[in-house]
Amino acid sequence: MKTIGLISDTHGYLDPAVFKHFENCDEIWHAGDFGPDVAEALANFKPLRGVYGNIDDKTIRLQYPEDLKFECEQLSVWMTHIGGYPDKYTPRIKSEIYTKPPGLFISGHSHIVKVMPDKKLNLLHINPGAAGKHGWHQVRTLIRFCVSEEKIHTLALIELGKR
């Protein structure tokens, strides 16, 4: 079993509470738009997986891919920053997600928290919302969950407070 801390759209702001909420996590996954200094701080704290977002500079783009596909506890995961959500996937990923869907599809970008199944593709979509202070969201959010035996469980939405 692995406990995952999922974060996105920090835009260069990393609330100190993130470290408290993710202290028992095995890994942190960042779904893009890190902004300056965030990746380094998170990677120094826990093992970090991430993708770059549309605001990330060359430094982040050289370190992190646009799409990250991997397995966690036998669960196939696809993480990208701009990916859409069930029935409204972005054109760039649409054909591939329909031909080879992962068990878990993670995206960021919208600053809107979403945890929703795609029953057609038999996958779970998660967007952790935005943890940074830039954007139109009202509340900064994170998600924490566990993965074991191809299953996601013990999912918690964490609110960090107003933007």
C-alpha positions, 0 to 999 in steps of 0.5 A: 500500500502507498499513500499519495499526496496529490497537489497541483497549480501551486504557481510558486506558492507552497503553503507550509501546511502541505508538509503537515498534510503530506507527512505520512505520504509515501510519495507526492504527485504534482499535476503541473503549474509548479512555479518557482522553487516548489518542485525542489521543496517537495522533492527534498521532502518526499519522493516526487512525481510530476508533470509540467504545466502551461506556466512552468519555465524551461527548468521545470520542463527539462525535469518533468514531462508533459505526460507521465504514465506509470504503475503504482501498486499495479494501478496504471496511472496517467498524469498530465496538466491539461487533460480534461475530464470524463466526456470532455477530454482534451483533443490531444489525449482523447484518442489515446485515453479511449484506446488505452485507458489507465485505471487513474487519470490525473489532471490539473489546470482547471483549479476545480477539484474533481473526483469522478469515475468514467464508467465508459472507460472504467477509470477514476479521474482526479483533479486536486484543484489548486493549492496556490494563490494565483487563479480564480479558485476561492479555496486552496485544496489538496487530495490525499489517498491510498493505493493498494492492489489496483484500488484507490481508497481512503481519499481525503479532500484537504482545504488549505484555506482561502486563496 
